[in-house]
Amino acid sequence: MKVQGWLASFLEANMNVLSGFFISWMVWIYLVAPLFDYETSYLKGFAITSIFTVSSLIRAFVIRRIMNWHTQRKLNEQYYFVAKSTEGPKGPSVPGSASLLP
């Protein structure tokens, strides 16, 4: 199992957040502002949405990196356990090779 690298995590988080940005901005303009009688310009709505988008991007990237770190650590522990369990008194054993040892 290959763990996602930081660049792939960053790109995926960006795509997720940028699509969310567009949806949130449209929801703000056409639903929230009119529903609550909040008069604002498109630029102010864009700025408000941008603030929340940046915080969302940072949050998504950090959570993804923590989860990937945790997954990689678990994979390393499993590899270490398997490697240790296959070692014999004279090093790593290969099934069927016991007759080759002196």
C-alpha angles and dihedrals in degrees: 000000000000118000117226112256124234094256093052089046091051094048093047092048090049093051091047095048096042092052087048089050093057093046092047093049091051091047089050094049100041104028118016101040095046093040093055097033091243108157114204138144124256088249093055090047088050091050093049091048091047092057092054091043094055091050089048092050092051091047093049093048095047094047092048092050092048091050092047091048090051092048092048091049091052091048091050091050091051091049091049091049093050092046093050093046093054096051117104129192091282099041133279114357126221117206111255094015099098091106091058094063116094 
